[in-house]
Amino acid sequence: MADQLSKVFAALADSTRRDIVARLSRGDATVNELAAPYEVSLQAVSKHLKVLEDSGLVTRTRDAQRRPVHLEDNVFDLMTKWIERYQRQAEERYQRLDSVLAQMQAEEAVEDTPENSGDTESGTPTSATAGTGASNPPEETRKGA
C-alpha cells in the first residue's frame, strides 16, 4: 500500500501530470487530445502518461485504432483512505489541544476573580504599598512642579 501511495504522490508532484489527471476526470482521451493544450511533444506527454500508468492512476486500452487513456478512480479511494486516517489523527490532536486550552482559560478566569485578587475579608489590596499612600504621589509631583 505505501509503495503504491508513494508512486501516486510522486506522479502527482508534477503540475502537468496533475493537469492531465484533471482532464481525464472528465472522460477518457487519446494522447493527441491530452497533448493539445501543451507546447510539448507527444513523446513528452507519453512520458508523463507512463509515470501515471506506472503509479496505477491511468490505464491505456485499445479501441480499434484508438488507444484512449482512462483514469483509474480506485486509486483515489486508496489515497482518500490514507488522507482521512491522518486527518482523523490531526483532528483528535486539535480536540485535545482545545480541551487543554479551555481548561487553562477556566483556571485563569478563576485566578482573576475579585475573591482571588486581594484580601478576601476586607476587600483591600494586599500589595506592599497598601495603606502607605506611596502608590499615588501628589499630582504636582507627577507633573514635575
Contacts in CASP RR format, 6 or more apart in sequence:
PFRMAT RR
TARGET T0000
AUTHOR 0000-0000-0000
METHOD contacts of the structure
MODEL  1
MADQLSKVFAALADSTRRDIVARLSRGDATVNELAAPYEVSLQAVSKHLK
VLEDSGLVTRTRDAQRRPVHLEDNVFDLMTKWIERYQRQAEERYQRLDSV
LAQMQAEEAVEDTPENSGDTESGTPTSATAGTGASNPPEETRKGA
1 78 0 8 1.000
1 82 0 8 1.000
4 55 0 8 1.000
4 56 0 8 1.000
4 75 0 8 1.000
4 78 0 8 1.000
5 78 0 8 1.000
5 79 0 8 1.000
5 82 0 8 1.000
7 54 0 8 1.000
7 55 0 8 1.000
7 56 0 8 1.000
8 55 0 8 1.000
8 56 0 8 1.000
8 57 0 8 1.000
8 75 0 8 1.000
8 78 0 8 1.000
8 79 0 8 1.000
9 79 0 8 1.000
10 51 0 8 1.000
10 55 0 8 1.000
11 17 0 8 1.000
11 51 0 8 1.000
11 52 0 8 1.000
11 54 0 8 1.000
11 55 0 8 1.000
11 57 0 8 1.000
12 18 0 8 1.000
12 21 0 8 1.000
12 57 0 8 1.000
14 48 0 8 1.000
14 51 0 8 1.000
16 38 0 8 1.000
16 40 0 8 1.000
16 48 0 8 1.000
17 48 0 8 1.000
17 51 0 8 1.000
17 52 0 8 1.000
20 34 0 8 1.000
20 45 0 8 1.000
20 48 0 8 1.000
20 49 0 8 1.000
20 52 0 8 1.000
21 52 0 8 1.000
21 57 0 8 1.000
21 58 0 8 1.000
21 71 0 8 1.000
23 29 0 8 1.000
23 34 0 8 1.000
24 34 0 8 1.000
24 58 0 8 1.000
24 69 0 8 1.000
24 70 0 8 1.000
24 71 0 8 1.000
25 71 0 8 1.000
27 71 0 8 1.000
28 68 0 8 1.000
28 69 0 8 1.000
28 70 0 8 1.000
28 71 0 8 1.000
29 68 0 8 1.000
29 69 0 8 1.000
30 66 0 8 1.000
30 67 0 8 1.000
30 68 0 8 1.000
30 69 0 8 1.000
31 42 0 8 1.000
31 45 0 8 1.000
31 46 0 8 1.000
31 49 0 8 1.000
31 67 0 8 1.000
31 69 0 8 1.000
32 42 0 8 1.000
34 45 0 8 1.000
34 49 0 8 1.000
34 69 0 8 1.000
35 41 0 8 1.000
35 42 0 8 1.000
35 45 0 8 1.000
38 44 0 8 1.000
38 45 0 8 1.000
49 58 0 8 1.000
49 60 0 8 1.000
49 69 0 8 1.000
52 58 0 8 1.000
53 59 0 8 1.000
53 60 0 8 1.000
55 75 0 8 1.000
56 72 0 8 1.000
56 75 0 8 1.000
57 71 0 8 1.000
57 72 0 8 1.000
57 75 0 8 1.000
58 69 0 8 1.000
58 70 0 8 1.000
58 71 0 8 1.000
58 72 0 8 1.000
59 69 0 8 1.000
59 70 0 8 1.000
59 72 0 8 1.000
60 67 0 8 1.000
60 68 0 8 1.000
60 69 0 8 1.000
60 70 0 8 1.000
61 67 0 8 1.000
61 68 0 8 1.000
61 70 0 8 1.000
110 116 0 8 1.000
114 123 0 8 1.000
118 124 0 8 1.000
118 125 0 8 1.000
118 126 0 8 1.000
119 125 0 8 1.000
119 126 0 8 1.000
124 130 0 8 1.000
127 135 0 8 1.000
129 135 0 8 1.000
END
